[in-house]
C-alpha cells in the first residue's frame, strides 16, 4: 500500500495488526504495534488487551509484561479504560502457571494485596511455589496469609515451600521451625520434606553442629519430628561417617521423644560396614517394632556381602523375594550396587549361587554387559593368581635353598 502511495489510516493499521495476530505472525504484529504506538492516541486499549491475552496464553511473558506496564501507564495518563479484573485474573494465572516471578510480583502487589482480585487456591499455590523457588519470603508469607484468611487447611506442600524459601536465605532456624509446625499441624514430614535442609547442611560439618543445637532449643516449645533429627543425622553421616552418625543416634531420645523411625535406620545402614553394628541396629528396629523395607534389606545384603561369613545375605535375599510391589508381577530384587557386591563375594568363595543370581540380574536388565565382563574378568584374574601362588611358593623355597648360609649360621 505504501508503494502505491496509499495512506494507511490508524484504523486500517489496527485491522492489519489483528490480522497478523490471527495468522500467527506475532513478531510482525508486535512490530506494527510499536509503529502504531508512536502516536499513542491511535492505539485503542482493547488492542493492547488482545495482545495481553494472546501473548499471555502463548507464554511470551517478557513481552506480555512490557505491554502490561505500558497499558498501566496509559491508564494513569488518560484516567480511563482501566484493565478489567478478569484480565488481571488471567495474567496472574498464566504467570503463576509458568513461574514467571516478575509478572507474578507486579500483579500481586497491584491487585491481590489491595484486595481487588481474589485468585483461586490453585493459583495461590502456584504463586507460593514460584516465590519459594525465587526465595521471595515476603510474597511467600503473603500467599500463606491469603490462604489462611479464607480458612484453607494448609497441606504439606505449603509448608515445604516455606521451608525452601527460608533455606534460600540460609535461615536454618526458621526452616527447622516450619518443620516442627508442620508436625504440630498433624502432618508426618519425611526425608522428602527435608531435601532443601539437607543441601544446606551438607555444605559444612559446622552446619550439622548448629542444626542439632537448634533442635535442642526448639524442643522447649515443640515436639521435634523424627524427620528433623534424621536430616541432621544424614548430614552427620555424610561428613563424619558411620561412627559419628552412630554416636548421634544414641542421643535421639534427648531430642525426639517419639524415637527413631525406619528412615533413621536406613540412613545408618547406608554407612554401616560391620556385622556387629548391623546386628545392633536390627535389634533396635525390633525394639521399635519396625519392619524392614526394600531399601533396608538391600543394605543388609550389601553389608553381609562384605563379611567372611556371608550366608545371611541369602536369607535377606529370600526375605526380599517374598515381597511383590503393588501393581507389579515382579518381586523385590537387589539394587545394582548390592548385586555387584554379592556377585563379587560369590566369585571369591566359588559359590555356585553366582550363576543363578547373575541370570536373574540379566533377566531384570539390572546389569549391563560391561558389568558382567568386569566380573568375569575379575574372576579369571583371581583364578590365575590362585593358580600361580603354589608355583611362587615353590620357587621361593628353591631360591632359599640355593642361597649361601649366613656367617652366623655357618660358624
C-alpha positions as CSV (number, residue, x, y, z in Angstrom):
1,X,0.0,0.0,0.0
2,X,2.9,2.4,0.8
3,X,4.5,1.5,-2.6
4,X,1.3,2.7,-4.3
5,X,1.2,5.9,-2.3
6,X,-1.8,4.7,-0.2
7,X,-2.0,6.2,3.2
8,X,-2.7,3.6,5.9
9,X,-5.0,5.1,8.5
10,X,-4.7,4.2,12.2
11,X,-7.9,2.2,11.9
12,X,-6.6,0.2,9.0
13,X,-3.3,-0.4,10.8
14,X,-5.2,-1.7,13.8
15,X,-7.0,-4.2,11.5
16,X,-3.7,-5.2,9.9
17,X,-2.3,-6.0,13.4
18,X,-5.4,-8.0,14.3
19,X,-5.0,-10.0,11.1
20,X,-1.3,-10.6,11.8
21,X,-2.2,-12.0,15.3
22,X,-4.8,-14.2,13.8
23,X,-2.3,-15.6,11.3
24,X,0.3,-16.3,14.0
25,X,2.8,-13.7,12.8
26,X,3.4,-12.5,16.3
27,X,6.8,-10.7,15.8
28,X,5.4,-8.7,12.9
29,X,2.3,-7.9,14.8
30,X,4.4,-6.6,17.7
31,X,6.5,-4.5,15.4
32,X,3.4,-3.0,13.8
33,X,2.0,-2.2,17.3
34,X,5.3,-0.4,18.2
35,X,4.9,1.6,15.0
36,X,1.3,2.5,15.8
37,X,2.2,3.4,19.3
38,X,4.5,6.2,18.1
39,X,1.3,8.2,18.3
40,X,-0.2,6.6,21.5
41,X,-3.7,8.2,20.9
42,X,-4.0,5.8,17.9
43,X,-3.8,2.7,20.0
44,X,-7.2,1.6,21.3
45,X,-7.0,-0.1,24.8
46,X,-8.8,-3.2,23.6
47,X,-5.9,-3.9,21.1
48,X,-3.4,-3.9,24.0
49,X,-5.7,-6.3,25.8
50,X,-5.8,-8.5,22.8
51,X,-2.0,-8.7,22.9
52,X,-2.1,-9.5,26.6
53,X,-4.4,-12.4,26.1
54,X,-2.7,-13.7,23.0
55,X,0.9,-13.4,24.2
56,X,0.0,-14.5,27.8
57,X,-1.6,-17.7,26.6
58,X,1.4,-18.4,24.3
59,X,3.9,-17.9,27.2
60,X,5.6,-14.8,25.7
61,X,5.8,-13.5,29.3
62,X,8.5,-10.9,28.8
63,X,6.6,-9.2,26.0
64,X,3.3,-9.6,27.9
65,X,4.8,-7.9,31.0
66,X,6.1,-5.0,28.9
67,X,2.7,-4.5,27.2
68,X,1.0,-4.6,30.6
69,X,3.3,-2.0,32.1
70,X,2.7,0.2,29.1
71,X,-1.1,-0.4,29.4
72,X,-1.0,0.8,33.0
73,X,1.0,3.9,32.1
74,X,-1.7,4.8,29.5
75,X,-4.4,4.3,32.2
76,X,-2.5,6.6,34.6
77,X,-2.3,9.3,31.9
78,X,-5.8,9.2,30.4
79,X,-7.6,8.2,33.6
80,X,-10.0,5.9,31.7
81,X,-10.3,2.3,30.3
82,X,-8.7,0.5,33.2
83,X,-7.7,-3.1,32.8
84,X,-10.6,-5.4,33.7
85,X,-10.4,-7.6,36.7
86,X,-10.8,-10.7,34.5
87,X,-7.7,-9.7,32.7
88,X,-5.7,-9.4,35.9
89,X,-7.0,-12.8,36.9
90,X,-6.0,-14.3,33.6
91,X,-2.5,-12.8,33.7
92,X,-1.8,-14.0,37.2
93,X,-3.0,-17.4,36.2
94,X,-0.6,-17.7,33.2
95,X,2.3,-16.1,35.0
96,X,2.0,-18.4,38.0
97,X,1.5,-21.4,35.8
98,X,4.9,-20.8,34.3
99,X,6.5,-19.4,37.5
100,X,7.2,-16.0,35.8
101,X,8.2,-14.3,39.0
102,X,8.4,-10.6,37.8
103,X,4.9,-10.7,36.4
104,X,3.5,-12.5,39.5
105,X,5.1,-9.9,41.8
106,X,3.6,-7.0,39.8
107,X,0.1,-8.3,39.7
108,X,0.2,-9.5,43.3
109,X,1.2,-6.1,44.6
110,X,-1.2,-4.2,42.3
111,X,-4.3,-6.3,42.6
112,X,-4.2,-9.1,45.2
113,X,-2.7,-7.3,48.2
114,X,-5.1,-4.3,47.9
115,X,-8.0,-6.9,47.6
116,X,-9.1,-6.0,44.1
117,X,-8.9,-9.7,43.0
118,X,-9.1,-12.9,44.9
119,X,-7.4,-15.7,42.9
120,X,-8.3,-19.4,43.3
121,X,-6.5,-21.6,45.8
122,X,-4.7,-23.4,43.0
123,X,-3.3,-20.1,41.6
124,X,-2.1,-19.1,45.0
125,X,-0.3,-22.4,45.4
126,X,1.5,-21.8,42.1
127,X,2.4,-18.3,43.4
128,X,3.7,-19.8,46.6
129,X,5.8,-22.4,44.7
130,X,7.3,-19.7,42.4
131,X,8.1,-17.4,45.4
132,X,9.7,-20.3,47.1
133,X,11.9,-21.1,44.1
134,X,13.0,-17.5,43.8
135,X,13.5,-17.0,47.6
136,X,10.8,-14.3,47.9
137,X,10.0,-14.5,51.6
138,X,7.6,-11.6,51.6
139,X,5.5,-13.0,48.7
140,X,5.5,-16.5,50.2
141,X,4.2,-15.3,53.6
142,X,1.6,-13.1,51.8
143,X,0.4,-16.2,49.8
144,X,0.1,-18.2,53.0
145,X,-1.8,-15.5,54.8
146,X,-4.2,-15.3,51.8
147,X,-4.9,-19.0,52.1
148,X,-5.3,-18.9,55.9
149,X,-7.7,-15.9,55.7
150,X,-10.1,-17.9,53.7
151,X,-9.9,-20.9,56.1
152,X,-7.9,-23.2,53.8
153,X,-6.2,-26.0,55.6
154,X,-2.5,-25.9,54.7
155,X,-1.0,-29.0,53.3
156,X,2.5,-30.5,53.3
157,X,3.4,-28.8,50.0
158,X,2.6,-25.4,51.5
159,X,4.9,-26.0,54.5
160,X,7.6,-27.5,52.3
161,X,7.5,-24.4,50.1
162,X,8.1,-22.2,53.2
163,X,11.0,-24.4,54.3
164,X,12.6,-24.0,50.9
165,X,12.2,-20.2,50.9
166,X,13.9,-19.9,54.3
167,X,16.7,-22.2,53.1
168,X,17.2,-19.8,50.1
169,X,18.2,-17.2,52.7
170,X,20.3,-19.7,54.7
171,X,17.8,-19.3,57.6
172,X,18.2,-22.7,59.2
173,X,16.4,-21.9,62.5
174,X,13.2,-20.8,60.6
175,X,13.3,-23.8,58.3
176,X,13.5,-26.2,61.2
177,X,10.8,-24.3,63.0
178,X,8.5,-24.7,60.0
179,X,9.2,-28.4,60.0
180,X,8.1,-28.6,63.7
181,X,5.0,-26.5,62.9
182,X,4.2,-28.9,60.1
183,X,4.3,-31.9,62.6
184,X,2.3,-29.9,65.1
185,X,-0.4,-29.4,62.4
186,X,-0.8,-33.2,62.2
187,X,1.4,-34.0,59.2
188,X,4.2,-36.5,59.2
189,X,7.2,-35.0,57.4
190,X,9.8,-37.4,56.0
191,X,13.1,-37.2,54.2
192,X,11.4,-35.8,51.1
193,X,10.2,-32.8,53.1
194,X,13.8,-32.0,54.2
195,X,15.8,-32.1,50.9
196,X,16.4,-28.4,50.9
197,X,17.6,-28.5,54.5
198,X,19.9,-31.4,53.6
199,X,21.5,-29.4,50.9
200,X,22.3,-26.6,53.3
201,X,23.7,-29.0,56.0
202,X,26.0,-30.7,53.6
203,X,28.0,-27.5,53.0
204,X,30.0,-28.0,56.2
205,X,30.1,-30.1,59.3
206,X,29.7,-26.9,61.4
207,X,26.1,-26.6,60.0
208,X,25.4,-30.0,61.4
209,X,26.5,-29.0,64.9
210,X,24.4,-25.8,64.6
211,X,21.4,-27.8,63.5
212,X,21.5,-30.2,66.4
213,X,21.7,-27.2,68.8
214,X,18.7,-25.6,67.1
215,X,16.7,-28.8,67.7
216,X,17.6,-28.8,71.4
217,X,16.4,-25.2,71.6
218,X,13.2,-25.9,69.7
219,X,12.3,-28.9,71.9
220,X,11.4,-26.5,74.7
221,X,8.5,-25.3,72.5
222,X,7.7,-28.1,70.0
223,X,7.7,-31.8,69.8
224,X,10.6,-32.4,67.4
225,X,9.6,-34.7,64.5
226,X,11.9,-37.6,63.7
227,X,12.4,-36.2,60.2
228,X,14.1,-33.2,61.7
229,X,16.6,-35.4,63.5
230,X,17.0,-37.7,60.5
231,X,18.1,-34.8,58.2
232,X,20.8,-33.8,60.8
233,X,21.8,-37.5,61.2
234,X,22.1,-37.8,57.4
235,X,24.4,-34.8,57.3
236,X,26.5,-36.1,60.2
237,X,27.0,-39.4,58.4
238,X,27.9,-37.7,55.2
239,X,30.6,-35.6,57.0
240,X,31.9,-38.0,59.6
241,X,30.9,-41.5,58.5
242,X,29.1,-44.2,60.5
243,X,30.9,-43.7,63.8
244,X,29.8,-40.1,64.1
245,X,26.3,-40.8,63.0
246,X,26.0,-43.8,65.4
247,X,27.1,-41.6,68.3
248,X,24.5,-39.1,67.4
249,X,21.8,-41.8,67.1
250,X,22.5,-42.7,70.7
251,X,21.2,-39.2,71.7
252,X,18.0,-39.4,69.7
253,X,15.8,-39.7,72.8
254,X,17.2,-36.4,74.1
255,X,15.8,-34.7,71.0
256,X,12.8,-36.7,69.8
257,X,10.5,-38.2,72.3
258,X,9.0,-40.3,69.6
259,X,12.3,-42.1,68.9
260,X,13.6,-43.3,65.5
261,X,11.6,-44.4,62.5
262,X,12.5,-46.6,59.6
263,X,14.3,-43.8,57.8
264,X,16.6,-43.4,60.7
265,X,17.9,-46.9,60.3
266,X,18.0,-46.6,56.6
267,X,20.4,-43.7,56.9
268,X,22.6,-45.6,59.4
269,X,22.7,-48.8,57.4
270,X,23.7,-46.9,54.4
271,X,27.1,-46.1,56.0
272,X,27.4,-49.3,58.1
273,X,30.0,-51.9,57.2
274,X,30.5,-54.0,60.3
275,X,28.3,-57.1,61.1
276,X,28.3,-56.3,64.8
277,X,26.9,-52.8,64.2
278,X,24.3,-54.2,61.8
279,X,23.0,-56.7,64.3
280,X,22.7,-53.9,66.9
281,X,20.7,-51.8,64.5
282,X,18.4,-54.8,63.7
283,X,17.8,-55.3,67.4
284,X,16.9,-51.6,67.7
285,X,14.4,-52.0,64.8
286,X,12.8,-55.0,66.6
287,X,12.6,-53.0,69.8
288,X,10.6,-50.2,68.0
289,X,8.5,-52.8,66.0
290,X,9.8,-51.6,62.7
291,X,9.7,-53.9,59.7
292,X,12.5,-53.8,57.1
293,X,11.7,-52.2,53.8
294,X,13.2,-53.0,50.4
295,X,15.9,-50.4,51.0
296,X,16.8,-51.8,54.4
297,X,17.0,-55.4,53.1
298,X,19.1,-54.2,50.2
299,X,21.6,-52.5,52.5
300,X,21.7,-55.6,54.8
301,X,22.6,-57.8,51.8
302,X,25.4,-55.3,50.9
303,X,26.8,-55.4,54.4
304,X,26.7,-59.2,54.6
305,X,28.5,-59.4,51.3
306,X,31.4,-57.6,52.9
307,X,31.8,-60.3,55.6
308,X,33.7,-63.6,55.7
309,X,30.5,-65.3,56.7
310,X,28.1,-64.0,54.1
311,X,25.3,-66.7,54.4
312,X,22.9,-64.2,55.9
313,X,22.9,-62.3,52.6
314,X,20.9,-65.1,51.1
315,X,18.5,-65.1,54.0
316,X,17.8,-61.4,53.4
317,X,17.6,-62.1,49.7
318,X,14.8,-64.6,50.3
319,X,13.0,-62.1,52.5
320,X,13.2,-59.6,49.7
321,X,11.8,-62.0,47.1
322,X,8.9,-62.8,49.4
323,X,7.5,-59.3,48.6
324,X,5.8,-58.2,45.5
325,X,5.2,-54.4,45.0
326,X,1.6,-53.4,44.2
327,X,0.6,-53.4,40.5
328,X,3.7,-55.5,39.7
329,X,4.3,-59.1,38.8
330,X,7.9,-58.9,39.8
331,X,9.2,-59.4,43.4
332,X,11.7,-57.2,45.1
333,X,15.2,-57.6,43.9
334,X,18.7,-56.2,44.6
335,X,19.9,-52.8,43.6
336,X,22.8,-52.7,41.1
337,X,25.3,-51.9,43.8
338,X,24.2,-54.7,46.1
339,X,24.0,-57.2,43.3
340,X,27.6,-56.5,42.3
341,X,28.8,-56.8,45.9
342,X,27.1,-60.1,46.3
343,X,28.3,-61.4,43.0
344,X,31.9,-60.5,43.8
345,X,31.6,-62.3,47.1
346,X,30.2,-65.4,45.4
347,X,33.1,-65.4,43.0
348,X,35.7,-65.1,45.8
349,X,34.1,-68.1,47.5
350,X,33.5,-70.0,44.3
351,X,29.8,-70.2,45.3
352,X,27.5,-71.9,42.7
353,X,24.8,-69.4,43.6
354,X,26.8,-66.9,41.4
355,X,25.2,-68.3,38.2
356,X,21.6,-68.1,39.3
357,X,22.0,-64.6,40.8
358,X,23.7,-63.3,37.6
359,X,21.0,-64.9,35.4
360,X,18.3,-63.2,37.4
361,X,20.1,-59.8,37.2
362,X,20.3,-60.3,33.4
363,X,16.7,-61.2,33.2
364,X,15.7,-58.0,35.0
365,X,18.2,-55.9,32.9
366,X,19.8,-54.8,36.1
367,X,23.4,-55.2,34.9
368,X,25.0,-54.0,31.7
369,X,27.3,-56.3,29.7
370,X,30.3,-54.3,30.8
371,X,29.4,-55.1,34.4
372,X,29.3,-58.8,33.6
373,X,32.6,-58.7,31.6
374,X,34.2,-56.9,34.5
375,X,33.0,-59.5,37.0
376,X,34.1,-62.4,34.8
377,X,37.5,-60.8,34.1
378,X,38.0,-60.3,37.8
379,X,37.1,-63.9,38.4
380,X,39.7,-65.0,35.8
381,X,42.4,-62.8,37.3
382,X,41.7,-64.2,40.8
383,X,41.8,-67.8,39.5
384,X,45.2,-67.1,37.7
385,X,46.5,-65.6,40.9
386,X,45.4,-68.5,43.0
387,X,47.0,-71.0,40.4
388,X,50.3,-69.1,40.4
389,X,50.5,-68.9,44.2
390,X,51.8,-72.5,44.8
391,X,54.4,-72.1,42.0
392,X,55.7,-68.9,43.6
393,X,55.9,-70.5,46.9
394,X,57.8,-73.5,45.5
395,X,60.2,-71.2,43.5
396,X,60.8,-69.2,46.6
397,X,61.7,-72.3,48.6
398,X,64.2,-73.4,45.9
399,X,65.8,-70.0,45.8
400,X,66.2,-70.0,49.5
401,X,67.9,-73.4,49.4
402,X,70.4,-72.2,46.8
403,X,71.4,-69.1,48.7
404,X,74.6,-69.5,50.9
405,X,74.3,-69.7,54.6
406,X,75.0,-66.5,56.6
407,X,78.2,-66.3,58.6
408,X,76.4,-66.6,61.8
409,X,74.9,-69.9,60.9
410,X,77.9,-71.4,59.1
411,X,80.1,-70.7,62.0
